[in-house]
Amino acid sequence: MLKFPRRKRSPAATEENPKNATVIDDDETAAAAAKAKVVVCVSGMSCSACAVSVENSIKHLPGILDAAVDFLNDRAQILYLPNLIDEETILKAIENAGFQATISNDGNDHRSSEVCRIRVNGMGCNSCSSMVESVLEAMYGVQKAHIALFKEEAEVHYDPKVVNCSQFIIAIQDIGFEALPITIGEHITKIELKIDGMQNENSTTKVKESLESVLGIDDVIIDTTLSKVTISYRPDITGPRTFIEVLELIKSEHFKVTLYPEETGRETRKEKEIKQHYKYLLWSSALSIPVFLTSMVFMYIPGIKQTLDIKVVNMMNIGHIIRWNLSTPVQFVVGSRFYIGSYKALCRGSANMDVLVTLGTNAAYFYSVYIVLRAATSPTFSGTDFFETSSMLITFILLGKYLEVLAKGKTSEAIAKLKHLAPETATLLTLDGHENVISEVEISSELIQKNDVIKITPGARVASDGLVVWGESHVNESMITGEAKPVAKRMGDKVIGGTVNENGVLHIKATHIGSDSSLAQIVRLVESSQLAKAPIQKFADHISKYFVPLVILLSFLTWIVWFLAGKLHLYPKSWLPSSMDSFELALQFGISVMVIACPCALGLATPTAVMVGTGIGASQGVLIKGGQALEFAHKVSCIVFDKTGTLTIGKPVVVNVKLMDTIVLEELLELTAATEVNSEHPVAKAIVEYAKQFKKEQNPIWPEAQEFISIPGHGVEATVTNKKIMVGNKSLMMNNDIEIPGEVESFLVNAEGMAQTAVLVAIDRMVSGVIAVSDPLKPSAKEVISILKSMDVKSIMVTGDNWGTANSIAKEVGIEKVIAEAKPHQKVEEVKNLQTVGHTVAMVGDGINDSPALVAADVGMAIGAGTDIAIEAADIVLMKNDLQDVITAIHLSRKTFSRIRLNYIWALGYNLLSIPIAAGVLFPSTRFRLPPWIAGAAMAASSVSVVCSSLMLKKYKRLKKLDEVGIQMNGIVIE
């Protein structure tokens, strides 16, 4: 989103202050003809603060007329006077501010930023994700990188002219992780085609060359074993039907090309992961439980104990052999994942949970092997093995991982629901030169291309974003915007893909498809928000760097202290459990410390809560852009509201009707609506909608209006039921020499004083009534401000409207501080002033005129965004045009952050409490100790409990006070 400089200028004509016009003095007039514009590519900007730095470096230069900095696309657009300053001076000023700057030669596409998402397999804990993040951010050309540990994804923002996604994959693989691309670029769509007849290398080459010659295709990947071609393309340039046509026209080949079947019948990646964990858990349990039974249970059952104690070689018995044989595959086959993870971590110079598990289980296993071999070679040796410790430890950790991956799958259900909104098929129309339908055919919705004309039948989902070119209907957009009331659609109106057509047939022209569609942008926004880290996550990242080495050190110290205490006889022999010496007791304490510590719980505390919280927000029409927005939103102490379209509805409605003695209300409204129904003016629509309330039918048929004439700037006139009807303003009446009674004049003065638009209705050249139309407050505005006060959040209104209207609105809703006739830069200054005195400020606006203030605020909320979900200036996008969602956003962020705090308290408390217990601090006084396999179970349970704690957010219910707020329509006064 562009940031606008606070350059001193005259009042600008705005939507709220339309009468103001830009005043240019004589010097500006003389220079206007000589002004020039340049677009500069600026590298190194990562946030709005960088944009402010670039803006400040430019705006103080002599000869600069205007500047707009777009930090998301790394560009600055500058309007300047070439007789006072040149491009080199501008570039030098930006470079002196610490950024790289070059002149853009492309006038249409100035983007120097792309985004790619990469699947990263093999990350076990925070230290792994931190290493991936640091490696990516160290690469030249990378602007920022976000790593989601439990989603196993990386999102990288980079300059495509400097670096590409393939280099990121190689860099990740070089540090020991598996990396696969998910998406490359926000404006790139992928499609998979199945090609029957591609049998040899020659045909494969022809396919690749033919596709690469098509304009708009970015990448082609061919899998000959599956006869599959994956094509990455730009949907605004080309489309899948073009690819199929190109392939089927290849000479000397007879290809049959179809869409590659989706993996609905096959397992998804997540399902495969769950099944893999389940398989490992089953094998580990099947082998470990007998080990546990022979070691801990059967030894106390007569008959079975004697059988297990039968000597085979010297002191080695049958029990030793059974436990050794069963625990070995658990240790080295089922547990191989821990060895691989440890090896990769150590190769990267770090340590993770896999290292702790490997050290602990190896210590128990190899000590047990030593005991068995010693027994086999000695006729008198007697010792206790710990095979059950290593095998049960691995089993419990695998159980924890299995439960964890099941729980994680539930955190992303919101995205899955969004992705399934798009219909599977669409009806494609073929038109002749006169826009008549020649034919229609059902195709997969994936084959829709830009400018296709699609038929939408009643009850069907809209196949893509587009414009209505024929027909009228109502469309339910609740699944996208959250608005429950169906929206009327007619020719020229926009429709959103994934919404439901209620009644009537529509023909739409596809405008945005694939990755450019509103639905795709919403999904991408939610996915990106779940990747973005909250600042509090840095706390866990910092701890994770030292956690594992510290635990290893504590484990070693525990073992050495207990071992020396035993050797030096610092505790009585009665403390030793049966069949265990001081070395074995010390070893068990050391292993317990090593395996009970859990770095994963700390790493999962924030991202799981953020994922669930943002998913819940998305399901309620509140799109929260990541952890940082959540963290700041929960601290908001002051909200700055725009007026038009934020506190007010932003759409005219009838608020008052003045009747003369010659007519009744129903007759006046029927004649007026019959005339105004032919007009497209917002005021006319408001009058027609109001008149419908007095009709029994939902869509009443009005009397026919003949000789209809629209008089721009004045009103309309027509003949209805043989009566001459004129509807318009005072000047329309005066121009037609229609007398305006004194009581009507008084009504007009009062209406104008309350910022209302007065529409006069004349029937047969006599004024019969006046209809007052206004942009009223939103029904819940007053209650929302009241609730915010109860939440200790201060409310301020900053508007470009006049002081009279602003004060009237503020008084009605209960806002005490008002700033009126404010320009965009003055809104920014007010936000900064509030921040200076210690407030955490949220700005609520329409996301367009208020974009500078949205960027300046700690939390920018764009309300009523609808399909404009690409408002990058806002931190939170409120899809519904409902002020109650402002409270929902703050309340949800507070609930989410309290859950994050609870997760951290539990994760830290668990480690601070469990490590000393595992080290044996309670043993001298209570003889209580944690065997290593129980310590491992506790460690696994801690991670699962953190994920389950975050999942409790799915039970979130909005503030009770909001449910008590009745939806009350503004009363209509009839005089």
C-alpha angles and dihedrals in degrees: 000000000000120000116215124214122239095240116161108254141148121274109289126221106256138171089258096042105031096162095065117093131189112265115211118194124220095267091053091048091053092049098042093089091052099049121116138194128220131183115214125196107222118196123199102038111134104165145007091277089063089050090053090052091052091045092051092048090056108035097062093056116107112253097028110132100175140349134190121189121203106191094178092061095031098238142117125204112206130189112200146157108253091202089064104033138014134213094256091059090051092050091048092051091053092047090050087058089060102263134110114243134188133167113258113232094190112083095189107043117036096162114133094168132081132175126216130180120211131193109229114194123192103040109140105176146348095292089060094050091044091053093050090048094049092048092051096044090050091061116101112251095027112122098185140338131206121196122197106199100194093039088049091222138128125203114199126190109200147155106259091204090063108032139006141210094259090062090053091053092050091048092051092047090050090063093051107268130117112242129192128175117245103176133353116204128355093250097049124097127197128213132177121217129191113220117197112200099036095127109145144030093263094057090045090054091050091051093050095045093046093051095044089056091061113100111241098030112121103179141006123199119184125199105191094185091062096030085236131147120193113201126192111199145158108253094206089064108033143357146209097267088060090054093051091049092049093050095046091051094057107126120241090016129093104202123173108205124196137156111280107250113257120245093255091121094040130066119271119228092260093050090050090051092051092048091048092052090047092051092050090047092051094050092044092048093046091055100034100049093062088048090052092046095049091048104039109018114024091052087073097048114090113233095022090057092053091050093051091047094057106126118236104173118007105304095346108109137190091265090059092051094047094049093045094049094046098044096047096072089044091053099044107021106032090030095047090103089067092051091049092047092048093048093051092046094050091046087057091050095249139100129226141173091286089062091054093048093046094049093046097047093042091052091052095041100046093042087054091050088052090052092050094047091046090052091049092054099041129065092202107032117116122185142147122244124214100210090129089057095058097040097043090044091057091044094053092046090051089049089053092049091049093051090044094054090047091052093045090056090062093056093069100048091112092064092046090055091050093050092054095055094087114090120243096227139030136193110242117205127207114209132196126224091279094053092254118144112252099174144345130212134181113240136170111273087235088068095060113119132195114284093018113143110231128192116224115196125200111284094017126119118248106255099212144352110282152127125275108245097172139014138024130252146134119260126204106223097170094113090060108028100019092235106141096198114085113245121231114240128195137157112319096018121125122243129196125227114248095030122119125248107224106190136350130034119275131195111204133186111224111239105164123028138163114002091357095061122108091241092052090048092051091049090047091048092051092045091049091048090054090053096049113095125230114234089244087064088073087070091061092042090054093049093047092061091065102024103088097041088048092050091049089051092048090048092052092046090049091053094045094047094050092041093052091043089056095045092048091046093238090150129038121262089240087076091067115096116236116280091015131104129202093269092054093047091050090047092053091050091049093049092047091054091049096051101036094061111095122198091169094069090059092047093050096046097088108026096050092051092045091050094050093042095051090045092053089047092051091052088055095046094259111122108197113193101221142296096311092058089049092049095051094040093059089056097049111136100167133035123199112206127200112216113217111070091356108063091012126053093247091223127089119249134177111263104166140018126200115199129196121218092254097071145035124234098250093051093047092050094045094052092043094048092047088057099040096045088080092057127087095204115123091232090053091051090050091054093047092049090050092049090054089065089069093054126082093216120081092222105024122198109235124211112273115269114216129194090018114188127181114208108198113231093010114053142257139292134197144150114257122179089345091305124120106234124192120183121181149080132319093271091058090057094045093048089055094046093245112158116237113211120231094246089054091050089053091049090051092052092050092047093051090048088058093048092252128144112234117210116194121210119205121189116195090346095308124108105242101171149344125230118202115209125190143164098248131199118275109263095248099037096105094045092047092054089048092051091048089055089053088052089054092249116139118221125212129177120216115180142159091224124104122282095247095057092039094053091046092052093044093051091049095052097037101251111149102190119059133177113189136183087029122164120217093262091050089055088054091050091051091051091050092047090055091048090051092059091052106268124139098223131209119191118206116196144132092275095240115065090024097052096115091054091043089057094045094051122086087237121021116200119193108200126202091011094155109173093353093092092143092081096134093178091069124077092199125033116203105204094193122067088235126122090206088074089066087065091042090054093051094041093048091048090051091049091047093048093047086053090051090051090048090050091052092046089052095044094047094038091050093054095041091050102035100047094060091045090050089048089059104252089144095044099085094053104031105016086232116147136164114235110222094249091055089047088054091051090051091051092051091047092053093060093046091049092054092052091046089049090056091047088059085075087073086076089061115141122189120250112298091228089064091058089053092054105100118214099243120181117221109265118252114222117211117195 
